[in-house]
């Protein structure tokens, strides 16, 4: 069945590398983007091309090429299996690790798609912001951490919204073992010295940063 062990080994190395680059942990961004950012390597071109995504795709296609050429038969089945694995394995592995082995803030899950914020002006200079952030602690131990907000894709002329809440950040959160809770964050923000800010509105899917000591996760 195996035509070339060398090609098979090379295919496995490239395949694993493509999975690692797309691994969605400990941050919401793929692990490859996290590494690139720490090394001050651009992750996106001026035309909107994501370098990490392109590199991951190139590695994956190369792994399929070497995998196909390393086998005598069952090419189609093995390639189909590889595609299924690369699509579903990273989130499954991350979820399993978080639920079974992670501790501290690494055991904390944040469901951004269920989060929401509401803003409204209380008077001419005060903006009221209220957010609900759903968290779950998968570990048996109590976890305490701080929360602040960030804009994942920010354009200079954008209207300031969730990051205004950082005026009173960080917000302290404590979760008991195995606790699932919607954390409510409230803040009255002085906007008298600001020009471009939201006056009334709702948003969801906020990006947050959680910290505990020297540990940090962008979710």
PELINUR-V641975 format. One record per backbone hydrogen bond with DSSP energy under -0.5 kcal/mol. CO is the residue of the C=O (numbers start at 1). NH is the residue of the N-H. Records with the same first field share a line. If there is no record, write none. Layout:
CO=NH  NH
This chain:
1=3  72  73
4=8
5=9
6=10
7=11
8=12
9=13
10=14
11=15
12=16
13=17
14=18
15=19
16=20
17=21
18=22
20=23
21=32
23=25  31
30=33  34
31=35
32=36
33=37
34=38
35=39
36=41
37=40
40=42
43=51  52
45=48
49=45  51
50=54
51=55
52=56
53=57
54=58
55=59
56=60
57=61
58=62
59=63
60=64
61=65
62=66
63=67
64=68
65=69
66=70
67=70  71
68=71
70=3  4
74=78
75=79
76=80
77=81
78=82
79=83
80=84
81=85
82=86
83=87
84=88
85=89
88=92
89=93
90=94
91=95
92=96
93=97
94=98
95=99
96=100
97=101  102
103=106
104=107
105=108
107=138
109=136
110=112
111=114
112=115  205
115=205
116=132
117=203
118=130
119=201
120=128
125=127  191  192
126=122  123
127=129  189
128=120
129=187
130=118
131=185
132=116  134
133=135  183
134=111
135=181
136=109  138
139=178
143=175
145=173
146=211
147=171
148=209
150=152  207
152=154
155=158
160=198
161=164
162=165
163=166
164=167
165=168
166=169
170=172
171=147
173=145
175=143
176=179
179=137
181=135  183
183=133  185
185=131
187=129  189
189=127  191
191=194
195=197
196=160
199=121
201=119
203=117
207=150
208=219
209=148
210=217
211=146
212=215
215=212
217=210  219
218=28
